[in-house]
Amino acid sequence: MIQTSNGISEEQLIENAINGDRASLAQLVKNYEQTVYNFSFKICRNKERAEHTMQETFLSMVKSLKQFSGNSKLSTWLYTIVSNHCLMLARSQKKYDYVNLENDEGLIDDKNVVDWKYSPEKLAENSELKNLLDEAIEKLPHDYRVVFLLRDVEGLSTNETAEIVNLSVPAIKSRLHRARAFLRNELDKKLHV
Amino acid sequence: MKKENVSCKDVMSHICDSLGEDLNSPKCINIKDHLENCPNCQKYFDSVDSTIKFYKKYNVELDNDGHERLLSVLGLKDE
């Protein structure tokens, strides 16, 4: 069971919030606002849209908290709401210039593998590098992007990721494989020595 | 155990499949053997690993104004 900083379990906070305790609701929001904002940014790659998504996610949480069964973790539930909201946002913008990854032939080239000129430790001081990361991941179709972010970046299990995006475990593995290879190739174009 | 020959392409594909997974199956042991002795595949492994680390390290902080706007939207400003 998850214990919050003030010693009250998350389960208790949820129950209190459902029964109208606004302080418990505010505590739940505070516990998850940074995670939800950061994950929203990682999908949207835009701070304004991330903030909007975070607000919509918590509005959904407040509205539907009574329906939260407790069978899954609240964090898993919030990741699901963020993913669905970002998908709707992407569809409404009608921006469909994603790369096609249905066929993974050619994604792996075993020749000419070279070292990269930057290590991940250099990221904080390099805005050009951040732009490169944004541009690369924005080419990934939504479901590939979300799978990569949930599994590799947020560190969720394959089963949790499958539950959130409503795909089978083999489908998650296939998308993860292709997303990793694609992103690696995109970065390689600019980072090779 | 019979050693199975694996190509660089097999190894690179396996890296994309299984990074972060439990690598104790016989096939994985062959892959690890290959990886330890192939500089090309080691570079590929490092680049996939770095790709994940780059995205892990790229985080944004919600500032106090954003926090206040959120509480306001939710009608929880006084809590």
Interface residues (C-beta under 8 A of the other chain):
Chain A: R22 A23 L25 A26 V29 E33 Q34 Y37 N38 F41 K42 K47 A50 E51 M54 Q55 F58 L59 V62 I108 D110 V113 V114 D115 W116 S119 P120 L123 A124 L129 K130 L133 I137 F148 L149 D152 V153 K173 L176 H177 R178 R180 A181 L183 R184 L187 D188
Chain B: S7 C8 K9 M12 S13 C16 D17 L19 G20 N40 C41 K43 Y44 D46 S47 V48 S50 T51 I52 K53 F54 Y55 K56 K57 Y58 N59 V60 E61 L62 G66 H67 R69 L70 L71 V73 L74 L76 E79
